[in-house]
Amino acid sequence: MTAPRMRAGHADRQTAVDRLTRHFTEGRLDPTEFDDRVGKAYAATHLDQLPELLADLPEDQPRRPDRPVAPHWAGSPRPRVHRPPPVFAIIVVLALLLSIGAMTNGFFPFPIFWVLLVLFFIATGRRRRHGHCHHAGRH
């Protein structure tokens, strides 16, 4: 007894069309042949009809990056991630604690901590904008 033919689904047809499109854009199929094969792929009712549309085309190769990416220990610099300095977190926590403590006792001094915080932001922002970069090879 022979096994029943498996029916093709939308995803199966679309996978075949995607592969045909890739081969068309790489110049392996002319527009007329591409249109003919895409029409047959969308009209396919069984899975065994799809491989014959790709039989004379090379298998898909996994894409390799254009250039190898060297790990950071091989001499390439690590990508810089901007993180606020830990001093910033300490200043914010101290300012909040002092402000809450002063308000609970009914006394709120001039917000010197907030002024210092703003000055800190201005100083670090100006340093970054003026190109003081510590990357290797850049000045």
C-alpha positions as CSV (number, residue, x, y, z in Angstrom):
1,M,0.0,0.0,0.0
2,T,1.4,3.4,-0.9
3,A,1.5,6.3,1.6
4,P,-0.9,9.1,0.9
5,R,0.6,12.3,-0.5
6,M,1.0,15.1,2.1
7,R,-0.8,18.3,1.4
8,A,1.1,21.6,1.2
9,G,0.2,24.5,3.5
10,H,0.5,28.2,3.1
11,A,3.9,28.2,5.0
12,D,5.3,25.5,2.7
13,R,4.3,27.4,-0.4
14,Q,5.7,30.7,0.9
15,T,9.0,29.0,1.8
16,A,9.3,27.8,-1.8
17,V,8.4,31.3,-3.1
18,D,11.0,32.9,-0.8
19,R,13.7,30.6,-2.0
20,L,12.7,31.3,-5.6
21,T,12.8,35.0,-5.0
22,R,16.3,34.7,-3.5
23,H,17.5,32.9,-6.6
24,F,15.8,35.4,-8.9
25,T,17.5,38.3,-7.1
26,E,20.8,36.5,-7.4
27,G,20.3,36.2,-11.2
28,R,19.7,32.5,-11.5
29,L,16.1,32.9,-12.9
30,D,14.9,35.3,-15.6
31,P,11.6,37.1,-14.9
32,T,9.4,34.8,-17.1
33,E,10.7,31.7,-15.5
34,F,10.4,33.2,-12.0
35,D,6.8,34.2,-12.6
36,D,6.0,30.7,-14.0
37,R,7.6,28.9,-11.0
38,V,6.0,31.2,-8.4
39,G,2.6,30.5,-10.0
40,K,3.2,26.8,-9.8
41,A,4.4,27.1,-6.2
42,Y,1.2,29.0,-5.1
43,A,-0.9,26.4,-7.1
44,A,0.8,23.4,-5.5
45,T,-1.6,21.2,-3.5
46,H,1.0,18.6,-2.4
47,L,4.4,18.9,-0.8
48,D,6.1,16.7,-3.5
49,Q,5.2,19.4,-6.1
50,L,7.4,22.0,-4.5
51,P,11.0,20.5,-4.6
52,E,10.8,20.1,-8.4
53,L,10.5,23.9,-8.7
54,L,13.9,24.2,-7.0
55,A,15.6,21.0,-8.3
56,D,17.9,22.8,-10.7
57,L,18.9,25.5,-8.3
58,P,21.7,25.3,-5.7
59,E,20.9,24.7,-2.0
60,D,20.6,27.7,0.2
61,Q,23.9,28.3,2.0
62,P,23.8,30.0,5.5
63,R,24.9,33.6,5.1
64,R,28.3,34.5,6.5
65,P,29.1,37.9,7.7
66,D,31.0,40.1,5.1
67,R,34.0,40.3,7.4
68,P,34.9,38.2,10.4
69,V,34.2,39.8,13.7
70,A,37.2,39.6,16.0
71,P,36.6,39.0,19.7
72,H,37.6,41.9,22.0
73,W,40.7,39.9,23.3
74,A,42.0,39.7,19.7
75,G,42.9,43.4,19.5
76,S,39.6,45.0,18.6
77,P,38.3,47.5,21.1
78,R,35.2,46.7,23.1
79,P,32.1,48.6,22.2
80,R,31.6,51.4,24.7
81,V,28.4,51.4,26.6
82,H,27.5,54.7,28.3
83,R,26.7,54.1,32.0
84,P,26.2,56.9,34.5
85,P,29.0,57.0,37.0
86,P,28.3,55.4,40.4
87,V,28.9,58.9,42.0
88,F,25.7,60.0,40.3
89,A,23.6,57.3,42.1
90,I,25.2,58.2,45.4
91,I,24.4,61.9,45.0
92,V,20.8,61.2,44.1
93,V,20.2,58.9,47.0
94,L,21.8,61.3,49.5
95,A,19.8,64.2,48.1
96,L,16.6,62.3,48.4
97,L,17.3,61.1,51.9
98,L,18.3,64.5,53.1
99,S,15.3,66.2,51.5
100,I,12.9,63.7,53.0
101,G,14.5,64.0,56.4
102,A,14.4,67.8,56.3
103,M,10.7,67.9,55.2
104,T,9.6,65.4,57.9
105,N,11.2,67.8,60.5
106,G,9.5,70.8,59.0
107,F,12.7,72.3,57.7
108,F,13.6,72.5,54.0
109,P,16.9,74.2,53.3
110,F,17.9,75.7,50.1
111,P,18.0,72.8,47.6
112,I,21.8,72.8,47.3
113,F,21.9,69.1,46.5
114,W,19.7,69.6,43.4
115,V,21.9,72.5,42.2
116,L,25.0,70.3,42.6
117,L,23.2,67.5,40.7
118,V,22.5,69.9,37.8
119,L,26.0,71.2,37.8
120,F,27.3,67.6,37.7
121,F,25.1,66.8,34.7
122,I,26.3,70.0,32.9
123,A,30.0,69.2,33.6
124,T,29.8,65.6,32.4
125,G,27.8,66.6,29.3
126,R,30.2,69.3,28.3
127,R,33.1,66.8,28.6
128,R,31.4,64.4,26.3
129,R,30.4,67.0,23.7
130,H,33.9,68.4,23.4
131,G,35.3,65.1,22.2
132,H,37.3,64.0,25.3
133,C,37.2,60.4,24.2
134,H,39.3,57.8,25.8
135,H,39.1,55.3,22.9
136,A,42.3,53.8,21.8
137,G,43.5,55.5,18.6
138,R,41.2,58.5,18.8
139,H,42.1,61.9,20.0
